[in-house]
Amino acid sequence: MENCCFEKKTPRSEEERRRLINRLSRIEGQIRGIKGMLERDAYCTDVLVQSAAVIAAVNSFNKDLIAAHIKGCVARELREGNDEVINDLVVTLQKLMK
């Protein structure tokens, strides 16, 4: 049986893949918008507000992805008796909370 998390691949449904890519595309658009603001010498506060919006969007993306990871890969590994996946999850969460 393929082990998605330790093979460094996670099979996703087309819907999930499309949803995640769409979110990243919106974030990418926000970043391009900030770049344009800088090119137009936008006021610092306006740029900072948009930067904060990007950070919130990335955090939201990460929350959705970690939830999918827990419900999918982590749950599957636990059902198969691999408790080491808990340590891996802790390490991942610690990296996200820097």
N, C-alpha and C positions, 0 to 999 in steps of 0.2 A: 504494500500500500504506500502510495506517495505521501510523504510528510511535508506539507506545504511550508511550514514555518522554518524548518531546518534545512530544506533544500533551497531556501532563499527565493521561493516563488509562492505566490498566493493566487490560485485560480479564482477569478471573479466572474460573476454573471455579466452579460453585456450591459444590463441596466445599471448595475453598480459601477462598472468601469466608465460608462457614459456619464453618470452622475458625478463621479469624482473628477473626471477630466473637465466637465463643464464648470465645476467649481474652481478648478485651477485656472481655467481660461478666464474666468471673471477676475480672479486675483491678478493674473497676468495683465489684464486690461487696467486694473487699478494701478499697478506698478507703472505701466506706460503713461497713465494719466499723471502720476506724480512726477515722472521724468519730464513730461510736457510742462507741468507747472514750474519746475526748476528752470527749464529752458526759457520760460516767459517771465522769469524773476518774480514768481508769485510770493506773496507775503509768507513769512516763516510759519506763522500760526496756521494758515490755511494748509500748508504742506504737512505740518505735523498732524493735523486732524485727519488728513487723508492717509498718512502713514499709520496712524492708530487704527483706522478702519481696515487697512491691509492686515495688520497684526491680528485683529479680531477675526477676520475672515480666515486666516491661516490657522488660528487656534480652533475655530469651528470645524475646519477641514480635519484637523488632527483629532478632535473629539470623535467625529464620525468614523474616522479610520481606526482609531483605537477600539471603539465599540465593536466594529465589525471584526477586528482581530480577536478580541476577547470572545465574542459570540461564535466565531468560526474556528480559527486555529487553536486558540487556547483551550476552548471547551473540548474540541476534538482530541487534543493531546491529553487532557485530563481524563477523558473517558477511556483512552487507550492506556492509562496508567503512567503517563510521563509527567511526574510532579516537577521535574526540572523546568518545565515551561513557566512555572510560577516565578522562579528566579529570573528567567529571561524577561518576563513581563515587568517585574520590579525594576530591572536595569533599564528597560525601555521607558518606563514612567519617570524614572529619575532623570534620564536624558531630556525628556520633554519638559521637565519642571525646572530646568536650569535658569 
